[in-house]
């Protein structure tokens, strides 16, 4: 399955945006809302473009595109507040006819949509009845809130009969329809009275499974509304970004204020989450197993997005955002109506909970598959793991002492991986790899993560320090330091943070003065994970105090047994005996000049490379943690009254939706990277996934109550080949969740990065 738009889909999105910016600008929408303009001219334009027939089969006169292409156009129409019956026709009426009608009826009704510009909708109501009357059918009852029920040509009406639920296509001219005052004046909503309607039998849709077809079609309608809301939310976001860039207060654009930036980023992340889930739901419309859950997730996420986007958007516009003349409320109305029709966000979260908890759906989470060669690479690695995984009893009895203190069995394990080319498969063979490509590296990491196995119990050495030495070091440094770290013969700690230089790395004060063939180092590092067990520290030091802060930094490899190096481990929030953090003091430490990594004063470049290594696959770990959380808490909920508590089910559904969204966003980023498209999504993934984990675990603790205080009750099965930080009780899991929004770049820093580098807000 593709997880990003292909070239044709990107062209369609661009073309649709360009056409609609001309044909339906905000002034046109205003003419409909304020002056009562009939948008029939816009409908004719859409028909001339063949958009109503976009997802209708070519055999019936349509374009024959997929639901993904339709979703792209629906989103763009949501962006402009489309006032035509396009949404009802393409995402409600057409799917019902396609799923419930026989071939002749599809040709008749769908052909009329695709080639004649006919429009349609669906009327849902438990009050509607249908009775056989000779060779005809007599309908009675009424339906409320029928989208475009007052202006379409045909209305699909589900009704119970003696053969179960069936669907009838009713000419709109034969019903009494009254437009109701709706929250969105550009979207028609009507009460439809079917009293006295008599239909020939050929207007009863005669497909083999009317109820199953209707269920599928309604899922498609839900996805259509979700994508409409996404488009409206994107418009609200874009309007707000434009406003805060230009609006000045205190002599500067308000978009430079951190509080404003952070609200904008939360809006942006909510839209990205909803779009990812909505697009995925479009991709699986033909999958009866995946579609219902995917549609519910998409609709719930769209509802969440409209709440965040317009709450923050109007707040940031201030008083002008509360005026009729400001256009923001036009898109707020469209997004809100799209949320409320066919079930609001809470109702769809309840649907998600039913799938994940009650149905115990084992396939609730999407799993990517790749081309044959990549999957063969995965299979080869999986088979190797099956044959070489360490002894579980030894691993259970002898645990690591820190993130730089692997026991003997863990060192042997890393050596095996190195020798087989599996420790870092993207490396050349000389550095424990296979020159693997991006997708092969991903499935390697995914397979380890899925099995709860780590390649090495010195993560900072394996994923940050060794790659930095390979990237910036001399041949001698690679041989002396990188290879032993990659093999597990040596462990390393990362000396970046200082008491007054955490996120602000450029503010570090540890000094290194070149004196002949040595540097003399003085200063202090803190939060240096595993330093008391490490053999070396990769330390960032100031070598030019007169240069601009980020230009006077260098990087040194400092053996920890060097005189003058003092390491003091201290406990974490989880307990005084959780000894991984360290203070490290350098007192006149002599470091050979040959231990300089990269260029003198070139440490900023090394630092950026190091952080890139750290964050590249960070999202995959958070994704697995969310998946594990859903599975673990589901097991608790199924076996206790928690599974019936509507409050628990609501937030638990959000956790499952977040887990799915993280994967979809991660897969999309991977697909873009594979195509060579530079993406800034890693900060988005880090921010979203770490906060999703923290939120989910916090809710779980509250739900579990006193049970969460029992230190003997693990939050997940014990996995001996994983870090002990994951083999913990529910309460310790809760405590450790606070680290996720700090380590690897705090949430506040991530929001600043996204605001400035992705959204272009001023510094």
Number of C-alpha atoms within 10 A of each C-alpha: 11 13 20 19 18 11 9 10 16 14 12 17 18 14 14 19 20 12 15 19 15 10 17 20 14 15 12 20 23 18 14 17 17 12 10 12 15 13 18 12 12 17 20 13 14 19 20 14 13 18 23 30 29 22 23 27 19 14 12 22 19 21 17 15 14 15 23 20 23 24 27 25 27 27 30 28 25 28 27 25 28 26 27 24 23 22 26 25 27 28 28 27 27 30 24 29 28 22 21 28 27 16 15 13 21 23 20 14 22 30 22 17 28 28 16 14 17 18 28 30 30 29 25 18 16 11 11 19 19 22 15 14 13 9 9 15 18 17 23 16 17 20 20 18 19 24 24 28 29 22 20 20 18 23 28 24 25 25 22 16 13 9 6 9 16 22 27 26 25 24 16 21 13 15 18 17 22 16 18 15 10 14 15 21 19 23 23 22 23 23 20 23 20 22 16 13 17 18 20 15 15 14 18 22 27 19 20 12 14 21 18 14 21 21 16 23 23 20 25 26 26 28 33 31 32 35 34 32 37 34 29 35 35 28 21 26 23 16 15 24 24 13 17 23 16 13 13 13 11 6 7 13 17 21 28 18 15 15 12 18 26 20 19 28 25 21 25 25 20 24 26 20 24 30 27 24 32 33 26 27 32 26 21 18 22 13 11 12 13 19 21 23 25 28 31 30 32 33 35 30 32 35 29 20 31 30 19 19 29 25 14 20 27 19 16 20 18 11 10 14 18 14 12 10 11 12 18 24 19 23 24 26 22 28 33 22 20 28 27 15 15 18 16 19 22 19 16 24 27 22 22 28 28 17 19 23 23 15 11 15 14 10 12 20 20 14 11 12 11 14 9 9 11 20 15 13 17 22 15 13 18 17 11 14 17 10 9 12 12 17 12 11 9 14 18 12 8 14 19 17 17 23 26 27 23 23 16 15 16 24 21 17 22 26 23 20 24 23 15 16 21 25 27 24 24 21 19 13 17 13 26 24 21 19 17 20 13 16 21 21 22 20 21 24 23 17 16 18 19 14 15 17 18 19 26 29 28 29 20 22 27 25 22 22 29 26 24 25 23 18 15 18 20 16 12 11 18 20 16 11 23 25 20 16 26 28 23 28 15 20 32 33 29 24 26 25 21 22 12 14 15 18 17 13 18 20 16 23 22 20 22 27 18 15 12 9 11 17 22 19 26 20 18 24 26 23 21 23 24 27 30 25 20 24 19 26 23 24 23 28 27 28 24 18 14 9 12 10 16 19 19 19 31 26 27 25 25 23 16 20 11 13 13 15 19 17 22 15 22 15 13 14 12 15 11 9 11 15 19 22 21 22 21 23 19 21 15 17 19 22 23 17 17 14 20 25 24 19 14 16 19 18 26 19 17 21 19 12 17 21 16 17 19 18 18 14 20 19 23 23 17 24 25 19 19 27 21 17 22 22 18 15 21 21 15 15 21 14 9 11 9 17 21 13 12 12 12 18 23 19 19 28 26 23 23 24 29 26 26 25 29 26 27 25 23 23 19 19 21 22 19 17 14 13 9 9 11 10 13 13 17 20 24 24 26 27 27 23 27 26 19 25 24 21 17 23 26 18 15 20 17 12 16 17 9 9 14 21 14 11 13 11 14 18 23 18 12 14 16 21 23 19 20 16 12 18 17 20 19 25 23 20 22 23 17 18 20 18 14 20 22 17 13 19 18 18 21 17 18 23 24 22 20 26 26 17 13 17 16 14 23 17 14
